[in-house]
Amino acid sequence: MRKVHRFRRDIARDDSLQELFNELSDMRNTLEEAYMRFNLVSEPELVDACVYEINAAQSRYNYLLRVIKENGGEAAFKAFTGKEDVAWV
């Protein structure tokens, strides 16, 4: 437990990694909002726009996950979220 706590402090000190985690969190919120909009629209043009928005946000989210893995790995994500049973996809 002490090792994870120290690792969290190291992550907090790494501004670039912290920035990536913040952006990932923002992108997760963006995705949720895009899905909510998709569920509310019925006009074909708006459905298309929502699909494009979801695809763009999902691409950005996947990019951020890849960069986080390359820079900090799965352990950094687990320490940041506090979840030990996180699986990368």
PyMOL Python script that loads the backbone (N, CA, C, O; Angstrom):
from pymol import cmd

cmd.read_pdbstr("""\
ATOM      1  N   MET A   1       0.828  -1.194   0.000  1.00  0.00           N
ATOM      2  CA  MET A   1       0.000   0.000   0.000  1.00  0.00           C
ATOM      3  C   MET A   1       0.867   1.251   0.000  1.00  0.00           C
ATOM      4  O   MET A   1       0.566   2.220  -0.696  1.00  0.00           O
ATOM      5  N   ARG A   2       1.929   1.229   0.770  1.00  0.00           N
ATOM      6  CA  ARG A   2       2.810   2.381   0.846  1.00  0.00           C
ATOM      7  C   ARG A   2       3.449   2.676  -0.514  1.00  0.00           C
ATOM      8  O   ARG A   2       3.653   3.835  -0.875  1.00  0.00           O
ATOM      9  N   LYS A   3       3.760   1.624  -1.255  1.00  0.00           N
ATOM     10  CA  LYS A   3       4.370   1.779  -2.567  1.00  0.00           C
ATOM     11  C   LYS A   3       3.417   2.471  -3.539  1.00  0.00           C
ATOM     12  O   LYS A   3       3.840   3.339  -4.302  1.00  0.00           O
ATOM     13  N   VAL A   4       2.149   2.103  -3.520  1.00  0.00           N
ATOM     14  CA  VAL A   4       1.153   2.738  -4.401  1.00  0.00           C
ATOM     15  C   VAL A   4       1.008   4.202  -4.039  1.00  0.00           C
ATOM     16  O   VAL A   4       0.918   5.053  -4.925  1.00  0.00           O
ATOM     17  N   HIS A   5       0.984   4.511  -2.741  1.00  0.00           N
ATOM     18  CA  HIS A   5       0.853   5.898  -2.301  1.00  0.00           C
ATOM     19  C   HIS A   5       2.025   6.731  -2.815  1.00  0.00           C
ATOM     20  O   HIS A   5       1.829   7.847  -3.297  1.00  0.00           O
ATOM     21  N   ARG A   6       3.238   6.195  -2.714  1.00  0.00           N
ATOM     22  CA  ARG A   6       4.419   6.901  -3.200  1.00  0.00           C
ATOM     23  C   ARG A   6       4.322   7.077  -4.714  1.00  0.00           C
ATOM     24  O   ARG A   6       4.695   8.123  -5.246  1.00  0.00           O
ATOM     25  N   PHE A   7       3.823   6.057  -5.403  1.00  0.00           N
ATOM     26  CA  PHE A   7       3.678   6.120  -6.850  1.00  0.00           C
ATOM     27  C   PHE A   7       2.687   7.212  -7.237  1.00  0.00           C
ATOM     28  O   PHE A   7       2.899   7.911  -8.227  1.00  0.00           O
ATOM     29  N   ARG A   8       1.609   7.370  -6.474  1.00  0.00           N
ATOM     30  CA  ARG A   8       0.634   8.431  -6.746  1.00  0.00           C
ATOM     31  C   ARG A   8       1.287   9.799  -6.627  1.00  0.00           C
ATOM     32  O   ARG A   8       1.016  10.692  -7.430  1.00  0.00           O
ATOM     33  N   ARG A   9       2.146   9.965  -5.628  1.00  0.00           N
ATOM     34  CA  ARG A   9       2.835  11.240  -5.483  1.00  0.00           C
ATOM     35  C   ARG A   9       3.756  11.491  -6.667  1.00  0.00           C
ATOM     36  O   ARG A   9       3.859  12.620  -7.146  1.00  0.00           O
ATOM     37  N   ASP A  10       4.425  10.446  -7.143  1.00  0.00           N
ATOM     38  CA  ASP A  10       5.301  10.592  -8.309  1.00  0.00           C
ATOM     39  C   ASP A  10       4.503  11.011  -9.528  1.00  0.00           C
ATOM     40  O   ASP A  10       4.954  11.851 -10.308  1.00  0.00           O
ATOM     41  N   ILE A  11       3.323  10.436  -9.701  1.00  0.00           N
ATOM     42  CA  ILE A  11       2.467  10.803 -10.830  1.00  0.00           C
ATOM     43  C   ILE A  11       2.043  12.261 -10.700  1.00  0.00           C
ATOM     44  O   ILE A  11       2.048  13.004 -11.682  1.00  0.00           O
ATOM     45  N   ALA A  12       1.681  12.663  -9.502  1.00  0.00           N
ATOM     46  CA  ALA A  12       1.242  14.041  -9.291  1.00  0.00           C
ATOM     47  C   ALA A  12       2.364  15.021  -9.607  1.00  0.00           C
ATOM     48  O   ALA A  12       2.102  16.142 -10.043  1.00  0.00           O
ATOM     49  N   ARG A  13       3.619  14.607  -9.388  1.00  0.00           N
ATOM     50  CA  ARG A  13       4.756  15.476  -9.680  1.00  0.00           C
ATOM     51  C   ARG A  13       5.048  15.553 -11.173  1.00  0.00           C
ATOM     52  O   ARG A  13       5.619  16.539 -11.638  1.00  0.00           O
ATOM     53  N   ASP A  14       4.676  14.552 -11.913  1.00  0.00           N
ATOM     54  CA  ASP A  14       4.908  14.534 -13.352  1.00  0.00           C
ATOM     55  C   ASP A  14       3.778  15.299 -14.028  1.00  0.00           C
ATOM     56  O   ASP A  14       2.705  14.750 -14.279  1.00  0.00           O
ATOM     57  N   ASP A  15       4.029  16.566 -14.319  1.00  0.00           N
ATOM     58  CA  ASP A  15       2.984  17.438 -14.866  1.00  0.00           C
ATOM     59  C   ASP A  15       2.447  16.944 -16.196  1.00  0.00           C
ATOM     60  O   ASP A  15       1.249  17.052 -16.455  1.00  0.00           O
ATOM     61  N   SER A  16       3.308  16.407 -17.042  1.00  0.00           N
ATOM     62  CA  SER A  16       2.840  15.965 -18.349  1.00  0.00           C
ATOM     63  C   SER A  16       1.915  14.764 -18.224  1.00  0.00           C
ATOM     64  O   SER A  16       0.909  14.682 -18.929  1.00  0.00           O
ATOM     65  N   LEU A  17       2.242  13.836 -17.338  1.00  0.00           N
ATOM     66  CA  LEU A  17       1.382  12.672 -17.135  1.00  0.00           C
ATOM     67  C   LEU A  17       0.072  13.083 -16.471  1.00  0.00           C
ATOM     68  O   LEU A  17      -0.993  12.574 -16.818  1.00  0.00           O
ATOM     69  N   GLN A  18       0.154  13.994 -15.527  1.00  0.00           N
ATOM     70  CA  GLN A  18      -1.057  14.499 -14.868  1.00  0.00           C
ATOM     71  C   GLN A  18      -1.952  15.196 -15.884  1.00  0.00           C
ATOM     72  O   GLN A  18      -3.174  15.048 -15.845  1.00  0.00           O
ATOM     73  N   GLU A  19      -1.353  15.946 -16.784  1.00  0.00           N
ATOM     74  CA  GLU A  19      -2.112  16.626 -17.830  1.00  0.00           C
ATOM     75  C   GLU A  19      -2.829  15.611 -18.721  1.00  0.00           C
ATOM     76  O   GLU A  19      -3.980  15.825 -19.102  1.00  0.00           O
ATOM     77  N   LEU A  20      -2.158  14.513 -19.053  1.00  0.00           N
ATOM     78  CA  LEU A  20      -2.776  13.464 -19.864  1.00  0.00           C
ATOM     79  C   LEU A  20      -3.976  12.849 -19.143  1.00  0.00           C
ATOM     80  O   LEU A  20      -5.020  12.624 -19.755  1.00  0.00           O
ATOM     81  N   PHE A  21      -3.830  12.579 -17.852  1.00  0.00           N
ATOM     82  CA  PHE A  21      -4.942  12.022 -17.081  1.00  0.00           C
ATOM     83  C   PHE A  21      -6.114  12.995 -17.021  1.00  0.00           C
ATOM     84  O   PHE A  21      -7.271  12.585 -17.121  1.00  0.00           O
ATOM     85  N   ASN A  22      -5.815  14.281 -16.857  1.00  0.00           N
ATOM     86  CA  ASN A  22      -6.888  15.281 -16.833  1.00  0.00           C
ATOM     87  C   ASN A  22      -7.605  15.341 -18.172  1.00  0.00           C
ATOM     88  O   ASN A  22      -8.832  15.423 -18.229  1.00  0.00           O
ATOM     89  N   GLU A  23      -6.823  15.299 -19.252  1.00  0.00           N
ATOM     90  CA  GLU A  23      -7.428  15.331 -20.582  1.00  0.00           C
ATOM     91  C   GLU A  23      -8.248  14.068 -20.844  1.00  0.00           C
ATOM     92  O   GLU A  23      -9.305  14.128 -21.472  1.00  0.00           O
ATOM     93  N   LEU A  24      -7.756  12.924 -20.359  1.00  0.00           N
ATOM     94  CA  LEU A  24      -8.504  11.672 -20.505  1.00  0.00           C
ATOM     95  C   LEU A  24      -9.846  11.763 -19.779  1.00  0.00           C
ATOM     96  O   LEU A  24     -10.873  11.329 -20.299  1.00  0.00           O
ATOM     97  N   SER A  25      -9.826  12.324 -18.589  1.00  0.00           N
ATOM     98  CA  SER A  25     -11.061  12.497 -17.822  1.00  0.00           C
ATOM     99  C   SER A  25     -12.029  13.430 -18.549  1.00  0.00           C
ATOM    100  O   SER A  25     -13.227  13.160 -18.619  1.00  0.00           O
ATOM    101  N   ASP A  26     -11.500  14.529 -19.086  1.00  0.00           N
ATOM    102  CA  ASP A  26     -12.341  15.455 -19.856  1.00  0.00           C
ATOM    103  C   ASP A  26     -12.922  14.766 -21.085  1.00  0.00           C
ATOM    104  O   ASP A  26     -14.085  14.974 -21.429  1.00  0.00           O
ATOM    105  N   MET A  27     -12.110  13.947 -21.743  1.00  0.00           N
ATOM    106  CA  MET A  27     -12.571  13.269 -22.949  1.00  0.00           C
ATOM    107  C   MET A  27     -13.645  12.243 -22.617  1.00  0.00           C
ATOM    108  O   MET A  27     -14.569  12.040 -23.405  1.00  0.00           O
ATOM    109  N   ARG A  28     -13.537  11.595 -21.461  1.00  0.00           N
ATOM    110  CA  ARG A  28     -14.576  10.662 -21.021  1.00  0.00           C
ATOM    111  C   ARG A  28     -15.902  11.411 -20.846  1.00  0.00           C
ATOM    112  O   ARG A  28     -16.957  10.911 -21.236  1.00  0.00           O
ATOM    113  N   ASN A  29     -15.842  12.607 -20.261  1.00  0.00           N
ATOM    114  CA  ASN A  29     -17.050  13.423 -20.104  1.00  0.00           C
ATOM    115  C   ASN A  29     -17.597  13.852 -21.458  1.00  0.00           C
ATOM    116  O   ASN A  29     -18.811  13.853 -21.666  1.00  0.00           O
ATOM    117  N   THR A  30     -16.718  14.213 -22.372  1.00  0.00           N
ATOM    118  CA  THR A  30     -17.139  14.599 -23.717  1.00  0.00           C
ATOM    119  C   THR A  30     -17.859  13.447 -24.404  1.00  0.00           C
ATOM    120  O   THR A  30     -18.885  13.648 -25.054  1.00  0.00           O
ATOM    121  N   LEU A  31     -17.324  12.245 -24.259  1.00  0.00           N
ATOM    122  CA  LEU A  31     -17.963  11.066 -24.847  1.00  0.00           C
ATOM    123  C   LEU A  31     -19.345  10.829 -24.254  1.00  0.00           C
ATOM    124  O   LEU A  31     -20.297  10.562 -24.988  1.00  0.00           O
ATOM    125  N   GLU A  32     -19.465  10.924 -22.945  1.00  0.00           N
ATOM    126  CA  GLU A  32     -20.762  10.738 -22.297  1.00  0.00           C
ATOM    127  C   GLU A  32     -21.779  11.751 -22.811  1.00  0.00           C
ATOM    128  O   GLU A  32     -22.929  11.401 -23.076  1.00  0.00           O
ATOM    129  N   GLU A  33     -21.355  13.010 -22.951  1.00  0.00           N
ATOM    130  CA  GLU A  33     -22.256  14.046 -23.452  1.00  0.00           C
ATOM    131  C   GLU A  33     -22.654  13.775 -24.898  1.00  0.00           C
ATOM    132  O   GLU A  33     -23.811  13.970 -25.272  1.00  0.00           O
ATOM    133  N   ALA A  34     -21.706  13.329 -25.710  1.00  0.00           N
ATOM    134  CA  ALA A  34     -22.003  13.030 -27.116  1.00  0.00           C
ATOM    135  C   ALA A  34     -23.009  11.882 -27.219  1.00  0.00           C
ATOM    136  O   ALA A  34     -23.915  11.923 -28.052  1.00  0.00           O
ATOM    137  N   TYR A  35     -22.852  10.861 -26.376  1.00  0.00           N
ATOM    138  CA  TYR A  35     -23.818   9.759 -26.384  1.00  0.00           C
ATOM    139  C   TYR A  35     -25.196  10.227 -25.921  1.00  0.00           C
ATOM    140  O   TYR A  35     -26.212   9.773 -26.446  1.00  0.00           O
ATOM    141  N   MET A  36     -25.236  11.125 -24.949  1.00  0.00           N
ATOM    142  CA  MET A  36     -26.531  11.648 -24.504  1.00  0.00           C
ATOM    143  C   MET A  36     -27.219  12.423 -25.624  1.00  0.00           C
ATOM    144  O   MET A  36     -28.419  12.268 -25.847  1.00  0.00           O
ATOM    145  N   ARG A  37     -26.447  13.262 -26.331  1.00  0.00           N
ATOM    146  CA  ARG A  37     -27.019  14.001 -27.460  1.00  0.00           C
ATOM    147  C   ARG A  37     -27.525  13.045 -28.533  1.00  0.00           C
ATOM    148  O   ARG A  37     -28.602  13.243 -29.096  1.00  0.00           O
ATOM    149  N   PHE A  38     -26.742  12.010 -28.811  1.00  0.00           N
ATOM    150  CA  PHE A  38     -27.136  11.020 -29.813  1.00  0.00           C
ATOM    151  C   PHE A  38     -28.482  10.401 -29.455  1.00  0.00           C
ATOM    152  O   PHE A  38     -29.323  10.185 -30.328  1.00  0.00           O
ATOM    153  N   ASN A  39     -28.681  10.118 -28.182  1.00  0.00           N
ATOM    154  CA  ASN A  39     -29.933   9.498 -27.736  1.00  0.00           C
ATOM    155  C   ASN A  39     -31.129  10.447 -27.780  1.00  0.00           C
ATOM    156  O   ASN A  39     -32.274  10.002 -27.698  1.00  0.00           O
ATOM    157  N   LEU A  40     -30.875  11.742 -27.907  1.00  0.00           N
ATOM    158  CA  LEU A  40     -31.958  12.724 -27.902  1.00  0.00           C
ATOM    159  C   LEU A  40     -32.386  13.182 -29.287  1.00  0.00           C
ATOM    160  O   LEU A  40     -33.490  13.703 -29.449  1.00  0.00           O
ATOM    161  N   VAL A  41     -31.533  12.997 -30.286  1.00  0.00           N
ATOM    162  CA  VAL A  41     -31.861  13.528 -31.617  1.00  0.00           C
ATOM    163  C   VAL A  41     -32.554  12.488 -32.479  1.00  0.00           C
ATOM    164  O   VAL A  41     -32.412  11.282 -32.276  1.00  0.00           O
ATOM    165  N   SER A  42     -33.317  12.998 -33.458  1.00  0.00           N
ATOM    166  CA  SER A  42     -33.998  12.079 -34.371  1.00  0.00           C
ATOM    167  C   SER A  42     -33.815  12.475 -35.833  1.00  0.00           C
ATOM    168  O   SER A  42     -34.019  11.651 -36.725  1.00  0.00           O
ATOM    169  N   GLU A  43     -33.440  13.711 -36.087  1.00  0.00           N
ATOM    170  CA  GLU A  43     -33.200  14.158 -37.458  1.00  0.00           C
ATOM    171  C   GLU A  43     -31.954  13.477 -38.011  1.00  0.00           C
ATOM    172  O   GLU A  43     -30.923  13.435 -37.339  1.00  0.00           O
ATOM    173  N   PRO A  44     -32.038  12.945 -39.225  1.00  0.00           N
ATOM    174  CA  PRO A  44     -30.902  12.210 -39.801  1.00  0.00           C
ATOM    175  C   PRO A  44     -29.587  13.002 -39.812  1.00  0.00           C
ATOM    176  O   PRO A  44     -28.524  12.434 -39.561  1.00  0.00           O
ATOM    177  N   GLU A  45     -29.653  14.303 -40.100  1.00  0.00           N
ATOM    178  CA  GLU A  45     -28.436  15.109 -40.127  1.00  0.00           C
ATOM    179  C   GLU A  45     -27.815  15.218 -38.735  1.00  0.00           C
ATOM    180  O   GLU A  45     -26.593  15.187 -38.585  1.00  0.00           O
ATOM    181  N   LEU A  46     -28.666  15.344 -37.729  1.00  0.00           N
ATOM    182  CA  LEU A  46     -28.156  15.437 -36.357  1.00  0.00           C
ATOM    183  C   LEU A  46     -27.610  14.103 -35.872  1.00  0.00           C
ATOM    184  O   LEU A  46     -26.628  14.061 -35.131  1.00  0.00           O
ATOM    185  N   VAL A  47     -28.243  13.020 -36.286  1.00  0.00           N
ATOM    186  CA  VAL A  47     -27.729  11.689 -35.940  1.00  0.00           C
ATOM    187  C   VAL A  47     -26.338  11.521 -36.536  1.00  0.00           C
ATOM    188  O   VAL A  47     -25.420  11.055 -35.861  1.00  0.00           O
ATOM    189  N   ASP A  48     -26.182  11.903 -37.814  1.00  0.00           N
ATOM    190  CA  ASP A  48     -24.864  11.822 -38.458  1.00  0.00           C
ATOM    191  C   ASP A  48     -23.830  12.660 -37.722  1.00  0.00           C
ATOM    192  O   ASP A  48     -22.703  12.214 -37.504  1.00  0.00           O
ATOM    193  N   ALA A  49     -24.213  13.878 -37.339  1.00  0.00           N
ATOM    194  CA  ALA A  49     -23.291  14.762 -36.631  1.00  0.00           C
ATOM    195  C   ALA A  49     -22.873  14.145 -35.300  1.00  0.00           C
ATOM    196  O   ALA A  49     -21.704  14.215 -34.922  1.00  0.00           O
ATOM    197  N   CYS A  50     -23.812  13.547 -34.599  1.00  0.00           N
ATOM    198  CA  CYS A  50     -23.500  12.908 -33.318  1.00  0.00           C
ATOM    199  C   CYS A  50     -22.573  11.708 -33.505  1.00  0.00           C
ATOM    200  O   CYS A  50     -21.666  11.487 -32.703  1.00  0.00           O
ATOM    201  N   VAL A  51     -22.802  10.945 -34.555  1.00  0.00           N
ATOM    202  CA  VAL A  51     -21.935   9.791 -34.827  1.00  0.00           C
ATOM    203  C   VAL A  51     -20.507  10.258 -35.102  1.00  0.00           C
ATOM    204  O   VAL A  51     -19.554   9.662 -34.600  1.00  0.00           O
ATOM    205  N   TYR A  52     -20.355  11.320 -35.895  1.00  0.00           N
ATOM    206  CA  TYR A  52     -19.023  11.854 -36.162  1.00  0.00           C
ATOM    207  C   TYR A  52     -18.369  12.354 -34.880  1.00  0.00           C
ATOM    208  O   TYR A  52     -17.179  12.136 -34.649  1.00  0.00           O
ATOM    209  N   GLU A  53     -19.159  13.023 -34.054  1.00  0.00           N
ATOM    210  CA  GLU A  53     -18.630  13.545 -32.790  1.00  0.00           C
ATOM    211  C   GLU A  53     -18.182  12.407 -31.870  1.00  0.00           C
ATOM    212  O   GLU A  53     -17.126  12.491 -31.244  1.00  0.00           O
ATOM    213  N   ILE A  54     -18.977  11.357 -31.790  1.00  0.00           N
ATOM    214  CA  ILE A  54     -18.619  10.198 -30.957  1.00  0.00           C
ATOM    215  C   ILE A  54     -17.356   9.541 -31.485  1.00  0.00           C
ATOM    216  O   ILE A  54     -16.465   9.196 -30.709  1.00  0.00           O
ATOM    217  N   ASN A  55     -17.273   9.365 -32.802  1.00  0.00           N
ATOM    218  CA  ASN A  55     -16.078   8.742 -33.380  1.00  0.00           C
ATOM    219  C   ASN A  55     -14.830   9.570 -33.135  1.00  0.00           C
ATOM    220  O   ASN A  55     -13.772   9.024 -32.822  1.00  0.00           O
ATOM    221  N   ALA A  56     -14.943  10.887 -33.276  1.00  0.00           N
ATOM    222  CA  ALA A  56     -13.793  11.766 -33.042  1.00  0.00           C
ATOM    223  C   ALA A  56     -13.363  11.715 -31.575  1.00  0.00           C
ATOM    224  O   ALA A  56     -12.172  11.626 -31.277  1.00  0.00           O
ATOM    225  N   ALA A  57     -14.324  11.770 -30.673  1.00  0.00           N
ATOM    226  CA  ALA A  57     -14.005  11.723 -29.241  1.00  0.00           C
ATOM    227  C   ALA A  57     -13.406  10.371 -28.866  1.00  0.00           C
ATOM    228  O   ALA A  57     -12.471  10.307 -28.068  1.00  0.00           O
ATOM    229  N   GLN A  58     -13.937   9.291 -29.437  1.00  0.00           N
ATOM    230  CA  GLN A  58     -13.405   7.957 -29.141  1.00  0.00           C
ATOM    231  C   GLN A  58     -11.982   7.816 -29.663  1.00  0.00           C
ATOM    232  O   GLN A  58     -11.145   7.190 -29.012  1.00  0.00           O
ATOM    233  N   SER A  59     -11.699   8.382 -30.817  1.00  0.00           N
ATOM    234  CA  SER A  59     -10.337   8.347 -31.366  1.00  0.00           C
ATOM    235  C   SER A  59      -9.374   9.102 -30.456  1.00  0.00           C
ATOM    236  O   SER A  59      -8.269   8.632 -30.187  1.00  0.00           O
ATOM    237  N   ARG A  60      -9.791  10.259 -29.988  1.00  0.00           N
ATOM    238  CA  ARG A  60      -8.945  11.049 -29.085  1.00  0.00           C
ATOM    239  C   ARG A  60      -8.734  10.306 -27.764  1.00  0.00           C
ATOM    240  O   ARG A  60      -7.624  10.287 -27.232  1.00  0.00           O
ATOM    241  N   TYR A  61      -9.784   9.702 -27.241  1.00  0.00           N
ATOM    242  CA  TYR A  61      -9.707   8.930 -25.999  1.00  0.00           C
ATOM    243  C   TYR A  61      -8.717   7.772 -26.158  1.00  0.00           C
ATOM    244  O   TYR A  61      -7.878   7.548 -25.285  1.00  0.00           O
ATOM    245  N   ASN A  62      -8.813   7.044 -27.263  1.00  0.00           N
ATOM    246  CA  ASN A  62      -7.902   5.930 -27.516  1.00  0.00           C
ATOM    247  C   ASN A  62      -6.460   6.408 -27.648  1.00  0.00           C
ATOM    248  O   ASN A  62      -5.537   5.753 -27.165  1.00  0.00           O
ATOM    249  N   TYR A  63      -6.271   7.542 -28.297  1.00  0.00           N
ATOM    250  CA  TYR A  63      -4.933   8.122 -28.412  1.00  0.00           C
ATOM    251  C   TYR A  63      -4.362   8.430 -27.030  1.00  0.00           C
ATOM    252  O   TYR A  63      -3.216   8.089 -26.737  1.00  0.00           O
ATOM    253  N   LEU A  64      -5.159   9.073 -26.188  1.00  0.00           N
ATOM    254  CA  LEU A  64      -4.696   9.422 -24.844  1.00  0.00           C
ATOM    255  C   LEU A  64      -4.353   8.174 -24.034  1.00  0.00           C
ATOM    256  O   LEU A  64      -3.356   8.158 -23.313  1.00  0.00           O
ATOM    257  N   LEU A  65      -5.163   7.142 -24.147  1.00  0.00           N
ATOM    258  CA  LEU A  65      -4.862   5.886 -23.449  1.00  0.00           C
ATOM    259  C   LEU A  65      -3.525   5.319 -23.905  1.00  0.00           C
ATOM    260  O   LEU A  65      -2.724   4.858 -23.091  1.00  0.00           O
ATOM    261  N   ARG A  66      -3.292   5.355 -25.211  1.00  0.00           N
ATOM    262  CA  ARG A  66      -2.034   4.827 -25.742  1.00  0.00           C
ATOM    263  C   ARG A  66      -0.837   5.630 -25.229  1.00  0.00           C
ATOM    264  O   ARG A  66       0.183   5.056 -24.850  1.00  0.00           O
ATOM    265  N   VAL A  67      -0.963   6.946 -25.219  1.00  0.00           N
ATOM    266  CA  VAL A  67       0.129   7.801 -24.751  1.00  0.00           C
ATOM    267  C   VAL A  67       0.384   7.578 -23.261  1.00  0.00           C
ATOM    268  O   VAL A  67       1.535   7.538 -22.825  1.00  0.00           O
ATOM    269  N   ILE A  68      -0.683   7.433 -22.488  1.00  0.00           N
ATOM    270  CA  ILE A  68      -0.523   7.175 -21.053  1.00  0.00           C
ATOM    271  C   ILE A  68       0.183   5.842 -20.836  1.00  0.00           C
ATOM    272  O   ILE A  68       1.079   5.742 -19.998  1.00  0.00           O
ATOM    273  N   LYS A  69      -0.215   4.824 -21.582  1.00  0.00           N
ATOM    274  CA  LYS A  69       0.438   3.517 -21.461  1.00  0.00           C
ATOM    275  C   LYS A  69       1.910   3.622 -21.784  1.00  0.00           C
ATOM    276  O   LYS A  69       2.741   3.040 -21.086  1.00  0.00           O
ATOM    277  N   GLU A  70       2.248   4.359 -22.835  1.00  0.00           N
ATOM    278  CA  GLU A  70       3.644   4.504 -23.240  1.00  0.00           C
ATOM    279  C   GLU A  70       4.460   5.273 -22.214  1.00  0.00           C
ATOM    280  O   GLU A  70       5.639   4.982 -22.018  1.00  0.00           O
ATOM    281  N   ASN A  71       3.845   6.254 -21.556  1.00  0.00           N
ATOM    282  CA  ASN A  71       4.567   7.098 -20.609  1.00  0.00           C
ATOM    283  C   ASN A  71       4.536   6.609 -19.174  1.00  0.00           C
ATOM    284  O   ASN A  71       5.496   6.808 -18.430  1.00  0.00           O
ATOM    285  N   GLY A  72       3.447   5.972 -18.778  1.00  0.00           N
ATOM    286  CA  GLY A  72       3.355   5.591 -17.385  1.00  0.00           C
ATOM    287  C   GLY A  72       2.907   4.171 -17.182  1.00  0.00           C
ATOM    288  O   GLY A  72       3.090   3.601 -16.107  1.00  0.00           O
ATOM    289  N   GLY A  73       2.329   3.604 -18.192  1.00  0.00           N
ATOM    290  CA  GLY A  73       1.898   2.223 -18.112  1.00  0.00           C
ATOM    291  C   GLY A  73       0.641   2.013 -17.297  1.00  0.00           C
ATOM    292  O   GLY A  73       0.042   2.953 -16.775  1.00  0.00           O
ATOM    293  N   GLU A  74       0.268   0.769 -17.207  1.00  0.00           N
ATOM    294  CA  GLU A  74      -0.950   0.370 -16.506  1.00  0.00           C
ATOM    295  C   GLU A  74      -0.883   0.714 -15.027  1.00  0.00           C
ATOM    296  O   GLU A  74      -1.894   1.079 -14.429  1.00  0.00           O
ATOM    297  N   ALA A  75       0.293   0.601 -14.437  1.00  0.00           N
ATOM    298  CA  ALA A  75       0.434   0.894 -13.010  1.00  0.00           C
ATOM    299  C   ALA A  75       0.098   2.347 -12.716  1.00  0.00           C
ATOM    300  O   ALA A  75      -0.499   2.650 -11.683  1.00  0.00           O
ATOM    301  N   ALA A  76       0.475   3.246 -13.613  1.00  0.00           N
ATOM    302  CA  ALA A  76       0.163   4.655 -13.409  1.00  0.00           C
ATOM    303  C   ALA A  76      -1.341   4.878 -13.438  1.00  0.00           C
ATOM    304  O   ALA A  76      -1.875   5.640 -12.633  1.00  0.00           O
ATOM    305  N   PHE A  77      -2.016   4.224 -14.355  1.00  0.00           N
ATOM    306  CA  PHE A  77      -3.462   4.381 -14.444  1.00  0.00           C
ATOM    307  C   PHE A  77      -4.143   3.819 -13.199  1.00  0.00           C
ATOM    308  O   PHE A  77      -5.061   4.436 -12.658  1.00  0.00           O
ATOM    309  N   LYS A  78      -3.690   2.641 -12.743  1.00  0.00           N
ATOM    310  CA  LYS A  78      -4.268   2.052 -11.536  1.00  0.00           C
ATOM    311  C   LYS A  78      -4.051   2.956 -10.333  1.00  0.00           C
ATOM    312  O   LYS A  78      -4.959   3.151  -9.524  1.00  0.00           O
ATOM    313  N   ALA A  79      -2.853   3.507 -10.213  1.00  0.00           N
ATOM    314  CA  ALA A  79      -2.562   4.377  -9.080  1.00  0.00           C
ATOM    315  C   ALA A  79      -3.381   5.659  -9.156  1.00  0.00           C
ATOM    316  O   ALA A  79      -3.835   6.173  -8.134  1.00  0.00           O
ATOM    317  N   PHE A  80      -3.568   6.169 -10.358  1.00  0.00           N
ATOM    318  CA  PHE A  80      -4.329   7.395 -10.528  1.00  0.00           C
ATOM    319  C   PHE A  80      -5.797   7.191 -10.190  1.00  0.00           C
ATOM    320  O   PHE A  80      -6.410   8.027  -9.526  1.00  0.00           O
ATOM    321  N   THR A  81      -6.359   6.080 -10.647  1.00  0.00           N
ATOM    322  CA  THR A  81      -7.782   5.841 -10.428  1.00  0.00           C
ATOM    323  C   THR A  81      -8.067   5.179  -9.092  1.00  0.00           C
ATOM    324  O   THR A  81      -9.184   5.261  -8.581  1.00  0.00           O
ATOM    325  N   GLY A  82      -7.055   4.518  -8.521  1.00  0.00           N
ATOM    326  CA  GLY A  82      -7.270   3.783  -7.285  1.00  0.00           C
ATOM    327  C   GLY A  82      -7.909   2.445  -7.491  1.00  0.00           C
ATOM    328  O   GLY A  82      -8.318   1.799  -6.526  1.00  0.00           O
ATOM    329  N   LYS A  83      -8.009   2.003  -8.746  1.00  0.00           N
ATOM    330  CA  LYS A  83      -8.633   0.723  -9.063  1.00  0.00           C
ATOM    331  C   LYS A  83      -7.552  -0.283  -9.421  1.00  0.00           C
ATOM    332  O   LYS A  83      -6.719  -0.034 -10.292  1.00  0.00           O
ATOM    333  N   GLU A  84      -7.574  -1.402  -8.751  1.00  0.00           N
ATOM    334  CA  GLU A  84      -6.574  -2.435  -8.998  1.00  0.00           C
ATOM    335  C   GLU A  84      -6.985  -3.404 -10.104  1.00  0.00           C
ATOM    336  O   GLU A  84      -6.130  -4.086 -10.669  1.00  0.00           O
ATOM    337  N   ASP A  85      -8.266  -3.477 -10.420  1.00  0.00           N
ATOM    338  CA  ASP A  85      -8.736  -4.449 -11.393  1.00  0.00           C
ATOM    339  C   ASP A  85      -9.002  -3.808 -12.754  1.00  0.00           C
ATOM    340  O   ASP A  85      -9.885  -4.257 -13.485  1.00  0.00           O
ATOM    341  N   VAL A  86      -8.257  -2.780 -13.096  1.00  0.00           N
ATOM    342  CA  VAL A  86      -8.426  -2.101 -14.372  1.00  0.00           C
ATOM    343  C   VAL A  86      -7.767  -2.930 -15.467  1.00  0.00           C
ATOM    344  O   VAL A  86      -6.644  -3.407 -15.306  1.00  0.00           O
ATOM    345  N   ALA A  87      -8.460  -3.093 -16.560  1.00  0.00           N
ATOM    346  CA  ALA A  87      -7.899  -3.794 -17.712  1.00  0.00           C
ATOM    347  C   ALA A  87      -7.814  -2.828 -18.883  1.00  0.00           C
ATOM    348  O   ALA A  87      -8.771  -2.112 -19.179  1.00  0.00           O
ATOM    349  N   TRP A  88      -6.681  -2.811 -19.537  1.00  0.00           N
ATOM    350  CA  TRP A  88      -6.520  -1.973 -20.715  1.00  0.00           C
ATOM    351  C   TRP A  88      -7.237  -2.612 -21.881  1.00  0.00           C
ATOM    352  O   TRP A  88      -7.248  -3.834 -22.027  1.00  0.00           O
ATOM    353  N   VAL A  89      -7.830  -1.784 -22.703  1.00  0.00           N
ATOM    354  CA  VAL A  89      -8.506  -2.282 -23.908  1.00  0.00           C
ATOM    355  C   VAL A  89      -7.895  -1.669 -25.125  1.00  0.00           C
ATOM    356  O   VAL A  89      -8.322  -1.959 -26.243  1.00  0.00           O
TER     357      VAL A  89
END
""", "prot")
cmd.dss("prot")
cmd.show_as("cartoon", "prot")
cmd.util.cbc("prot")
cmd.orient("prot")
